[in-house]
Amino acid sequence: MRNICSQSDALAALKTRLETLDRSGGRRVETVPRDGSDDGFAPLATSVLHDLYAAAPADAVAVNAFGLGLALRAAAGRPIVWALHEMMGQEAGRPHGPGLHEMGLAPRDLLLVRARDAQTLLAVGEEALRSPAVGAVLLSAWGEAKAFSLTASRRLALAAETGGATLFLARAGAAPCPSAAETRWSIGSCASEPLEGGAPGRPSFSATLLRRRGGGGTGTWIMEWDREQRRFRAPAPLSGGLVPLAAQRPAAAPRTETGARRAA
């Protein structure tokens, strides 16, 4: 994992790094199955822009994790460029190596760029989308900013279409606004189901499709991230679960063969 700080030569450094990826030979492949059988919801279009909004400011970590999962799926083994707004890092925390590993993300998969303002973040996104070696781009931003205009989103969508990579714009502390995105989502965190032996469960998300370009159905899905398979999946149904007794309510006394309650 390589960090590039947003100094005066940030874009030049990014260009150099992307050229290195180009020379290593990135091969483009179809990234998401078209039969709707993967990930538990209709497959997302590739080489387009998708908007991801945190349902609440406290869901900033969730929207970033969800965006990383989608980027991993779309990249299909090719590098991912993750540009992180400095304000997002201050409010939601900076990327954590063990946490990325738990998502199934290897350091060689990720090029991490830190951007101090929204303008730099958008410029990084456009530059990354031009590289034929990049599989997906995730831009993470905090708060409202005039830079996130309809014109800016059109530029990003055009760059994604031209370069072939898929772009995910994750925003927290901001209200959904018109854009050229193919889809618009609201992402929240959910309580995960513990694994066997009381081990921590898989990351769980509530994903609400707010809008799909050209119309179409919307809905809400509860999804878990499967690190081994690198995909989202519906939570497995509980098996053998027992309904707990209501709080502050004594258990009923056992009955006799005649149906009468036996005294304790």
C-alpha positions in Angstrom: 0.0 0.0 0.0 1.5 3.3 -1.1 0.6 6.7 0.4 0.7 9.9 -1.6 0.1 13.1 0.3 -1.7 16.1 -1.4 1.3 18.3 -1.7 2.0 20.5 -4.7 3.4 17.6 -6.7 0.7 15.1 -5.6 -0.8 14.7 -9.1 2.7 14.4 -10.7 3.5 11.7 -8.2 0.2 9.9 -8.9 0.8 10.1 -12.7 4.3 8.5 -12.2 2.8 5.7 -10.0 0.0 5.0 -12.5 2.5 4.9 -15.4 4.3 2.1 -13.5 1.0 0.2 -13.2 0.5 0.7 -17.0 3.8 -0.8 -17.8 3.1 -3.8 -15.6 0.3 -4.7 -18.0 -3.3 -4.3 -16.7 -5.8 -6.6 -18.5 -9.4 -5.6 -18.7 -12.0 -8.2 -17.9 -15.8 -8.3 -17.3 -16.1 -7.6 -13.6 -19.6 -8.3 -12.5 -21.9 -11.1 -13.7 -24.9 -10.0 -15.6 -27.3 -12.7 -14.5 -28.1 -11.1 -11.2 -27.0 -14.1 -9.2 -24.1 -12.5 -7.5 -23.9 -10.3 -4.3 -27.6 -10.8 -3.4 -28.8 -7.8 -5.4 -28.9 -6.8 -9.1 -25.4 -6.5 -10.4 -24.0 -2.9 -10.8 -23.0 -1.6 -14.2 -19.2 -1.2 -14.7 -17.2 1.7 -16.2 -19.7 4.2 -14.6 -20.0 6.3 -11.5 -21.9 5.1 -8.5 -22.8 7.4 -5.6 -22.7 6.1 -2.0 -24.0 8.2 0.9 -23.7 7.4 4.6 -27.2 7.2 6.1 -25.9 9.2 9.0 -22.5 10.8 9.9 -21.9 7.9 12.2 -22.1 5.5 9.2 -19.0 7.0 7.6 -16.9 3.9 8.3 -19.7 1.7 6.9 -20.0 3.7 3.6 -16.2 3.5 3.1 -16.1 -0.3 3.8 -19.1 -0.9 1.5 -17.3 1.1 -1.2 -14.1 -0.9 -0.7 -16.1 -4.1 -1.1 -17.7 -2.9 -4.3 -14.3 -1.7 -5.6 -12.8 -5.1 -4.9 -15.6 -6.8 -6.9 -15.3 -4.3 -9.8 -11.5 -4.3 -9.9 -11.4 -8.1 -10.5 -7.8 -8.4 -9.3 -6.5 -5.2 -10.7 -5.2 -2.3 -8.6 -7.7 0.0 -6.7 -7.0 3.7 -6.2 -8.5 5.0 -2.9 -8.5 8.7 -2.6 -9.3 9.8 1.0 -10.4 13.4 1.9 -8.4 14.6 4.9 -11.6 15.6 6.6 -13.0 12.1 6.2 -9.8 10.8 7.9 -10.2 13.2 10.8 -13.9 12.4 11.3 -14.0 8.7 10.6 -10.5 7.5 11.2 -7.7 6.7 8.8 -7.3 3.3 7.0 -6.1 0.6 9.3 -3.9 -2.2 7.9 -5.4 -5.1 9.9 -8.9 -3.8 9.0 -8.1 -3.8 5.3 -6.7 -7.3 5.6 -10.0 -8.4 7.2 -11.8 -7.0 4.1 -9.6 -9.3 2.1 -7.5 -6.5 0.7 -3.8 -7.1 0.1 -1.4 -4.1 0.2 -0.4 -4.7 -3.4 -4.1 -4.2 -4.4 -4.3 -0.6 -3.2 -2.9 2.7 -4.0 -3.9 5.2 -1.2 -4.0 8.9 -1.9 -4.7 11.6 0.7 -6.4 14.7 -0.6 -6.6 17.9 1.6 -9.6 19.3 -0.2 -12.5 18.3 -2.5 -10.9 19.8 -5.6 -7.8 17.7 -5.2 -9.9 14.6 -4.5 -11.8 15.1 -7.8 -8.6 15.7 -9.7 -7.1 12.5 -8.3 -10.2 10.6 -9.4 -10.1 11.8 -12.9 -6.4 11.1 -13.2 -6.8 7.6 -11.8 -9.7 6.8 -14.2 -7.4 7.5 -17.2 -5.1 4.7 -16.3 -5.9 1.5 -18.3 -4.3 -0.6 -15.4 -6.7 0.6 -12.7 -9.7 -1.6 -12.0 -11.7 0.6 -9.7 -11.5 4.0 -8.0 -13.0 4.9 -4.6 -13.3 8.6 -3.6 -14.2 9.2 0.1 -15.3 12.7 1.0 -16.7 14.3 4.2 -19.2 17.2 4.2 -20.8 19.5 1.7 -18.7 21.2 -0.9 -19.5 23.2 -4.0 -16.9 21.2 -5.8 -19.3 18.2 -5.9 -21.4 19.8 -8.6 -23.4 18.2 -11.4 -20.7 19.3 -13.9 -18.0 17.6 -11.7 -20.0 14.4 -11.6 -20.4 14.4 -15.4 -16.6 14.8 -15.8 -16.1 11.8 -13.5 -18.7 9.7 -15.3 -17.1 10.5 -18.7 -13.6 9.6 -17.4 -14.9 6.3 -16.1 -16.6 5.5 -19.4 -13.5 6.5 -21.3 -10.9 4.7 -19.1 -13.0 1.6 -18.4 -12.6 1.6 -14.5 -15.6 1.8 -12.2 -15.9 4.8 -9.8 -17.5 4.8 -6.4 -18.0 8.2 -4.7 -18.5 7.7 -1.0 -19.7 10.7 1.0 -20.6 11.2 4.7 -22.0 14.3 6.4 -23.7 15.3 3.1 -27.2 15.1 1.7 -27.8 13.2 -1.6 -27.8 15.6 -4.5 -28.3 15.3 -8.3 -25.4 13.8 -10.2 -24.5 11.8 -13.3 -24.2 8.6 -11.3 -25.7 5.4 -12.6 -27.0 4.5 -9.1 -27.3 6.3 -5.8 -27.2 4.4 -2.5 -27.7 5.1 1.2 -25.5 2.9 3.4 -25.8 2.2 7.1 -24.2 -0.2 9.5 -26.0 -3.2 10.9 -25.3 -5.5 13.8 -23.5 -8.7 12.6 -24.4 -12.2 13.6 -21.7 -13.9 15.7 -19.9 -16.8 14.1 -19.3 -20.2 15.7 -17.6 -20.0 19.1 -18.7 -16.4 19.6 -16.2 -15.1 17.1 -17.0 -11.6 15.7 -19.4 -11.8 12.8 -18.9 -10.5 9.2 -19.2 -6.8 8.5 -22.9 -6.1 7.9 -24.5 -3.3 6.0 -28.0 -1.9 5.2 -27.9 -0.8 1.6 -30.8 1.2 0.2 -30.9 1.9 -3.5 -32.3 5.4 -3.8 -32.2 5.9 -7.5 -31.1 4.0 -10.7 -30.4 6.0 -13.9 -33.1 5.3 -16.4 -35.6 4.2 -13.7 -36.1 0.8 -12.3 -36.9 -0.8 -8.9 -35.4 0.4 -5.7 -35.2 -1.4 -2.3 -33.2 -2.1 0.8 -30.9 -5.1 1.3 -29.1 -6.3 4.4 -25.7 -7.6 3.2 -22.7 -9.2 4.8 -19.2 -9.0 3.4 -17.6 -12.4 2.9 -13.8 -11.9 3.0 -13.0 -15.4 1.7 -15.2 -15.1 -1.4 -14.7 -11.3 -1.8 -18.4 -10.7 -2.2 -21.5 -9.5 -0.5 -24.0 -12.1 0.6 -27.4 -12.2 2.4 -27.1 -13.1 6.1 -27.6 -16.8 6.7 -30.9 -17.6 8.5 -30.6 -18.5 12.1 -30.9 -22.2 12.8 -32.0 -23.7 16.1 -32.6 -20.3 17.7 -34.8 -20.1 20.8 -37.1 -17.2 21.6 -35.9 -15.7 24.9 -38.2 -15.2 27.9 -39.5 -11.6 28.2 -37.5 -9.5 30.7 -38.9 -9.2 34.2 -41.3 -12.1 33.6 -41.0 -15.3 35.7 -41.0 -18.6 33.8 -44.3 -20.5 33.8 -44.6 -23.3 36.3 -44.7 -26.8 34.7 -48.1 -28.4 34.2 -49.4 -31.7 35.5 -50.9 -34.3 33.2 -54.4 -32.8 33.9 -53.2 -29.4 32.7 -53.1 -27.8 36.2 -50.0 -25.8 37.1 -47.8 -27.5 39.7 -46.8 -25.3 42.6 -43.1 -24.4 42.8 
